Amino acid sequence: MHLSREELLKIDKQFIDTLPGKSAKELCLLFLDDLKELHERMGQNSENSSMPPSSNFPWARFDADAQADEEEPDEEQVEATHIELDDSDEESAEHDEDADKSDQQDSPKNIDDRPKGNKPGKQPGATGHGRTQKLPVHDTIIHKAGTCSACNLELDETCDFTARTGHYVVDIEVGDATGPGIEVINTKHIYGDTTCGGCGHVNRLMPHRLEKNEDWGVEISQWHMVGPKLTALIVCLSKRMRLSRRRIREFLQDWLRLDLGIGTINQCIHEAGRAASPLSDEFLEEVRESLILFVDETSWKEWAEKRWLWVFTSLKVTFYIIGLRSQKVLDYVLGQTFKGVLMSDGYKAYRKFLNRLRCWAHLLRKTKGLKQSLSDDPRTFGTEAHAVLTELMDVIYKAREGPPTDLLPIYREFLAEFKACCMRYRDSDHKKTRELAREFLNDWDTIFHVLSNPTWPLTNNEAEQALRHWVIARKLSHGTRNGQGSHVFAILASVIDTCRKRNACPWKYLAEVITARRQGLDVPPLPLAA
C-alpha cells in the first residue's frame, strides 16, 4: 500500500483542491494502485492464494480440492530465526469459565489471605472432596513375589501371604464381531508380603512406579485407578474426537456411568504420552528410511508462544513434532542419513536437500490469483505461468499410463521460454508477481525435477491432509500450554496416524504400551505394516 492510515487522515477534498494538476494526477495513480490491491485482497480465498481453507466463508464452495492449512510465507518474506526443539510440556486444557474461576481462586491475593501455618492438603474437620462413587468388584487379583530375593527359591501357593495394601482399577472390556459392546469392570488388586518356605525371608511386592522427573511432571504407575484400555478410550476422545477434558468427563458420566475428575482425565492423557515417548526413536528411524517423504508445517500455539506443528509422513509412518520453524528441526528429524526424495513447499530451509520435489498445488493457486489481478503485468504473467503448469501436468498424467519416460529433454526448449518469462518479471513493480517469478527461478530444478520421473507425486497433499485433523484440534483447544503438553500431543498423534496407515487399531496398541510401561517393561514395537 502506498498511503498509510495516517496519511489518508490528512487528505480531504480541500487538500485535493489545492493540488496542481500534475500532483493531483500522481495522487490519483496512487489511489488507483491501492484500490486495485484492496480489491485483489478482497477476492483472495484458498483457491487463488496462500490463505487456508478455514478462512473461507461457510457458504463458499469451490470446485478444486481444498488444500491443507497455512502455506508458508514466500522465501523472501521468511526471516531467519533461531529455533529450538520443544520436547516436554503439559497440554492445554480447555479455556472456559470454570478454568478462569479456578485461576482467580489461586491468585496471589487469595493465597495471601489463607491462614498461616496450615499444612498442605485437606485440613482436619474439612468435608473434603474424595471419591464417592462405589462400583461393584468384578474380580480380585493378588500380586505375590515370584522368587525369594534372599535364597532365589521359587515361591508357590503354599507360601504364607500377608496383605499389606491394595487399590481398585476401573477398566473396560471391548467386545468383538461376535459380541460387540463395552463393559465397565472394577478389579481389586492386593499387594503384600510372601514368606519364603525355605529360608523364612519375607518378600514384599509393591506396585511398579516410574517417578516424576525434570522432563515429565506425571508418573507411570500400576497404582492407578484408571486401567490401560479406559486410558486409551480417554486418549481417543481427546485426540481423535477432539473433546475437551470437561466434555470427556460428561461423556463418561452419560454413557459409561463413570465419574472421573478432570485432573484424573488429564493425568491419563499425559501418562499415555509419557508411556509412548520412547517410540520417538523408532519413528525417527523409519522416517529416515523412507523412499518418498512428505513434509509440511503449520502454526501452533504453546500458551503465549508461537510454535509450529511439523509432519513427516510416508507410506508406512507419520511423525509429528512441535517446535520452532527452523533448519534445526529438519536436521533433528532427518539427520544425515536421509537419502530419499523429499516433497515440500517453498520454505527455504528445505533447499538443503538436493533430491527434492516442489508441490505444484501451491504454485497453481498463486498463478490463479495473479490471473484474477486487475493490473496488466500480474495478469499476463499469471496466465502464462498457469498455462505452463497445467500443460505439463497433463503431460505427466499421460506419461504415467505408459512406460517410465524422462520428459525433461523433450520439454527443454519449452521450459527455456518460460524461464525467460520469469526473468522478465523478476523485477516487476507488482509485489506478488515479483515474488512468484523469483520463486520459480530459485527452485527451478526442484519444481521441474518431477519431469525426469513422472511417477513421482506432484503435490504435497499427503502431508497437508495429515495436518488437517490436528489443525481443527488446534482451533478448538488453542494449542498446548507448555513443552510437556506439546510432546504428549505430538507423540500420541504420531502413534494414532501411524497405526492407521498400517491398518492397526491405535487404541488396542496404546493400551498394550501403557500396560507394559506400568509394569516396568519396554515399549512394544510399532505394529507391522499390513
Secondary structure, DSSP 4 states (H G I P E B T S, - for coil): --S-HHHHHH--HHHHHTS-HHHHHHHHHHHHHHHHHHHHHHT--TTTSS--GGGS-TT---SSPPPPS-PPPPGGGPPP----B---B-PPPP--HHHHHHHHHTSHHHHHTSPTTPPSSPPTT-------------EEEEE--SB-TTT-PBP-TTS-EEEEEEEEEEEEEE--SSS--EEEEEEEEEEEEEE-TTT--EEE----EE---SS-SS-EES--SB-HHHHHHHHIIIIIS---HHHHHHHIIIII-----HHHHHHHHHHHHHHHTTHHHHHHHHHHT-SEEEEEEEEEEETTEEEEEEEEE-SS-EEEEEE-SSHHHHHHHHTTT--SEEEE-S-GGGGG-SSEEE-HHHHHHHHHHHHT-SSHHHHHHHHHHHHHHHHHHHHHHHHTTSS----TTTTHHHHHHHHHHHHHHTT-SSHHHHHHHHHHHHTHHHHGGGGG-TTS-S--HHHHHHHHHHHHHHHHH-SBSSHHHHHHHHHHHHHHHHHHHTT--HHHHHHHHHHHHHTTPPPPPPPPP-
